């Protein structure tokens, strides 16, 4: 299963259902840039493997017995650049989505996802994007709650341009830089430049902190 190449996206799948986990591994392994280094079915096996090997992406089923997000994220953080994508079912909890983002989950994928979207999610999260289908983020994002121009949030004034506000809104819906560029008819490079200014103005480091900023300041309900 393993391909020895440091440029590959080393991925672990943690799923309590062996057949389903194997199916996910087969889908991901069809992409030349992804290497499924292990499929585990218990939390103990995940912990043991994580202590022994480094990886880039953990595709984690919410049904994994004994799952504790904080414990798993703490474990994952020992792998310098590792990120977690949570595999959820149709009856997901919005609190799970919100708390997961606050804790550091970098992606959400529903179990009925198309194969190409599953592959895309792994690549996007590995590249530093926050991945969530818009229909998921749409359930926790209040699209009417965004302020304009001078933004007053909990007594703090932020001077944001209309374009910056639009980009913040789109980031909070889970869109990638490319999708934002397409939506606003600007280049991806321009999106990155605007985000750089947004991070500087809001004293944030990355998209995850921007998501958390949105939760804390009522931009996401």
C-alpha positions in Angstrom: 0.0 0.0 0.0 2.8 2.4 0.8 4.7 4.3 -1.8 8.1 5.5 -0.6 8.1 9.2 -1.7 8.4 12.1 0.7 6.2 14.3 -1.5 3.2 12.0 -1.2 0.4 12.9 1.2 0.7 10.2 3.9 -2.7 9.5 5.1 -4.2 7.4 8.0 -7.8 6.2 7.9 -9.4 5.6 11.3 -12.7 3.8 10.8 -14.5 1.2 13.0 -16.0 -0.5 9.9 -13.2 -2.5 8.2 -14.9 -2.8 4.8 -15.8 0.9 4.6 -12.3 1.8 5.7 -10.8 -0.4 3.0 -13.1 1.2 0.5 -11.9 4.7 1.4 -8.3 3.5 1.2 -8.9 2.1 -2.3 -10.4 5.4 -3.5 -7.6 7.6 -2.1 -4.8 5.2 -3.2 -6.0 5.7 -6.8 -4.5 9.2 -6.7 -0.8 9.2 -7.3 -0.2 12.0 -4.8 -1.9 10.2 -1.9 -0.3 7.3 0.1 -2.6 5.5 2.6 0.0 4.4 5.1 -2.5 2.7 7.5 -6.1 1.8 8.0 -7.0 1.4 11.7 -10.3 0.4 13.3 -9.8 1.3 17.0 -8.6 4.3 19.0 -5.8 2.2 20.5 -4.5 1.2 17.1 -4.6 4.9 16.0 -2.6 5.9 19.1 -0.1 3.2 18.6 0.5 4.0 15.0 0.7 7.7 15.6 3.5 7.2 18.1 5.5 5.2 15.6 5.0 6.9 12.3 4.6 10.4 10.9 1.7 11.3 8.7 0.1 14.3 7.0 -3.7 13.6 7.1 -5.9 11.7 9.4 -9.3 10.8 8.0 -11.3 10.2 11.2 -14.7 8.6 11.4 -16.9 10.2 14.1 -18.1 6.7 15.0 -14.7 5.5 16.1 -15.3 4.0 19.6 -14.0 6.1 22.5 -13.3 9.0 20.2 -12.1 12.1 22.0 -11.4 15.1 19.7 -9.1 16.9 22.1 -7.1 13.7 22.9 -6.8 12.9 19.2 -5.8 16.4 18.2 -3.2 16.5 20.9 -1.8 13.2 19.5 -1.9 14.5 16.0 -0.1 17.8 16.9 2.9 15.7 17.8 3.2 15.1 14.1 4.5 18.5 13.0 2.2 19.2 10.0 -0.5 16.6 10.5 -4.2 17.7 10.0 -7.5 16.0 10.7 -10.5 15.6 8.4 -13.6 14.4 10.2 -15.8 11.9 8.4 -19.4 12.5 9.4 -22.8 11.0 8.7 -26.0 12.7 7.6 -27.1 13.1 11.2 -24.1 15.2 12.2 -24.4 17.7 15.0 -23.9 21.4 14.3 -22.1 21.5 17.7 -19.7 18.9 16.5 -18.9 21.1 13.5 -18.4 24.3 15.5 -16.5 22.6 18.4 -14.3 20.7 15.9 -13.3 23.9 14.1 -12.6 25.6 17.4 -10.4 22.6 18.4 -8.5 22.5 15.2 -10.3 20.1 12.8 -9.3 21.2 9.3 -12.0 19.4 7.2 -15.4 17.8 7.2 -16.6 15.2 4.7 -19.9 13.4 4.7 -19.9 9.6 4.3 -21.8 9.8 1.1 -19.2 12.0 -0.5 -18.2 11.4 -4.2 -14.8 9.8 -4.7 -13.3 12.9 -6.5 -14.5 15.1 -3.6 -12.9 12.9 -1.0 -9.6 13.1 -2.9 -10.0 16.8 -3.3 -10.6 17.3 0.4 -7.4 15.5 1.4 -5.3 17.6 -1.1 -7.0 20.9 0.0 -6.5 20.3 3.7 -2.9 19.2 3.1 -2.3 22.5 1.3 -3.6 24.4 4.3 -7.2 25.0 3.2 -10.2 24.5 5.5 -12.5 22.0 3.8 -16.2 21.8 4.3 -19.0 21.3 1.9 -20.9 24.6 1.6 -24.2 22.9 2.6 -22.5 22.0 5.9 -21.0 25.4 6.6 -24.3 27.0 5.4 -26.1 25.6 8.4 -23.8 27.4 10.9 -23.0 30.5 8.9 -25.5 33.4 9.2 -25.1 35.2 5.9 -26.9 38.3 7.0 -24.8 39.1 10.0 -21.8 40.6 8.4 -21.0 44.3 9.0 -19.7 46.8 6.5 -16.7 49.2 6.3 -15.7 50.1 9.9 -16.3 46.9 11.9 -17.1 47.2 15.6 -16.8 43.9 17.3 -17.0 43.8 21.0 -15.7 47.3 21.4 -12.8 46.8 19.0 -12.8 48.8 15.7 -11.5 47.2 12.5 -11.1 49.1 9.3 -11.9 46.6 6.6 -12.6 47.3 2.9 -15.7 46.0 1.3 -13.6 43.4 -0.6 -11.9 42.2 2.6 -15.3 41.8 4.2 -16.6 39.8 1.2 -13.5 37.6 1.3 -13.9 37.0 5.1 -17.6 36.0 4.5 -16.6 33.6 1.8 -13.8 32.1 3.8 -16.3 31.4 6.6 -18.4 29.5 4.2 -15.5 27.1 3.6 -14.5 28.3 0.2 -10.9 27.9 -1.1 -8.8 30.7 -2.4 -9.5 29.6 -6.0 -13.3 29.4 -5.4 -13.2 32.9 -3.8 -11.2 34.2 -6.8 -13.8 32.7 -9.2 -16.7 34.1 -7.1 -15.3 37.7 -7.1 -13.7 37.6 -10.6 -10.2 38.3 -9.3 -7.0 36.3 -9.3 -6.1 33.8 -6.7 -3.0 35.9 -6.0 -5.2 38.9 -5.3 -7.3 36.8 -2.8 -4.1 35.8 -1.0 -3.0 39.4 -0.8 -6.3 40.5 0.6 -6.2 37.7 3.2 -2.7 38.8 4.2 -4.1 42.2 4.9 -7.1 40.8 6.8 -4.8 38.6 9.0 -2.6 41.6 9.7 -5.6 43.9 10.6 -7.3 41.3 12.8 -4.0 40.1 14.3 -4.5 36.5 13.1 -2.1 34.0 11.7 -4.2 31.8 9.4 -7.6 30.7 8.1 -8.3 28.5 11.2 -7.8 31.5 13.5 -10.1 33.5 11.2 -12.8 30.8 11.6 -12.4 31.0 15.4 -12.5 34.8 15.2 -15.8 34.5 13.4 -17.2 32.2 16.1 -16.1 34.5 18.9 -17.4 37.7 17.3 -20.8 36.4 16.2 -20.0 36.2 12.5 -20.9 32.5 12.6 -23.9 31.6 14.7 
